[in-house]
Amino acid sequence: MSPDEVRSRLAVLGFRPEDVETLANHFLSAEQTGRIGHGVRRIEWLESFERLDPEARPVRTLAEPGYERWEGNGALGYLVLQAIVEAQLESPPAHARLVVASATFPTGVLGAWTRRLADAGLVAMLTATSPRRLGHPEGGPRLTGTNPLSIAIPSGVGDPVVSDVSMGNLTYGDVLTGRAAEEDLRPFGGEQAHKAFALAVGLQLFVEVLAPGHGDGAVLLVARPEADPVPSFRTLADGVRLPGDR
C-alpha cells in the first residue's frame, strides 16, 4: 500500500488531517522497521471498528508538576499517546513525571513514542495493556494482555537506546496479518515462560491500579537524565547492535 493510499483510506474514515499524518506515519514507520503487524494492515482493522469516532479527542483531566491524568475519551490510543508525548515535549518535567492514561487502546509500537521523548533528551518508560490474550503457561483462562514495555535512554552522542518488548511469543498483529493463529499466542520464553507471564501480570495490575475501570490504559514515566551512560555502554558492547539501533 502506497503512502498516498494509506492517507486516503484514513481520511475516508473521517480523521482530521493532523490525525491522518500521525496514524500514517506510525503505520508506515512500522512497515519500514519490519513490524508488519503494527503496519498498514491496521487500517483494515480500523475500518472494521464498530465504535470508531474519528472526532474524539483525549482530555488531560489533571496536570501537576510530577503527575498527569488523561482520559482517552473515545479517541484511538495512538492519538492519545500522540497528545501525551506532545504535551511532555512542550512542557518537560523539572525532574520526573508519571502520566496515567485511561481508555487508551490501541497504542501501536510503544518504542516509537518513547524514542520521540529520548530524541528530545528525556528518559522514558512506557507500558500499555491490551485485550486479555495471555494465559498461564500451564493453561487456564486468558488473564492479561501482551502488555509491551518500552524503555528509551537518550544520549548526547548518537542514537538513544530504545528497548521495546511484548510479553507474548508473538503479537496480535501477527494474527491480523495471518502469520499466526490466536491460539498460538502465549507468554514468551518456552520453558521459562513463567517469567514473561509474571511480568505481564505485574504490568496488567500496575496499569489497572492506576487507571481503573476504563478499559485498557497506559502509564508513562518521563524524566530528565542525570547522566549519559550510553556512550560507555556502546564501547563496552564493542559494535554489537543495541536495542533501537537504526
VENKA-V53894 format. One record per backbone hydrogen bond with DSSP energy under -1.0 kcal/mol. NH is the residue of the N-H (numbers start at 0). CO is the residue of the C=O. Records with the same first field share a line. If there is no record, write none. Layout:
NH=CO ; CO
This chain:
5=1
6=2
7=3
8=4
9=5
10=6
11=7
12=8
13=10
14=9
19=15
20=16
21=17
22=18
23=19
24=20
25=21
26=22
27=23
28=24
29=25
30=26
31=27
32=28
33=30
34=29
35=33
37=34
38=35
41=38
42=39
44=40
45=41
46=42
48=45
55=52
58=70
60=68
61=68
63=66
67=97
68=61
69=99
70=58
71=101
74=71
79=75
80=76
81=77
82=78
83=79
84=80
85=81
86=82
87=83
88=84
89=85
90=86
96=221
97=65
98=219
99=67
100=217
101=69
103=215
111=108
113=109
114=110
115=111
116=112
117=113
118=114
120=117
121=116
122=222
123=151
124=220
125=149
126=218
127=147
128=216
132=143
133=143
138=135
142=133
143=133
148=164
149=125
150=162
151=123
152=160
160=152
161=242
162=150
164=148
166=145
168=185
173=170
175=171
176=172
177=174
178=173
179=173
183=180
184=181
187=166
191=188
192=189
194=191
196=192
197=193
198=194
199=195
200=196
201=197
202=198
203=199
204=200
205=201
206=202
207=203
208=204
210=206
217=100
218=126
219=98
220=124
221=96
222=122
223=94
232=228
233=229
234=230
235=231
236=232
237=233
239=236
244=241
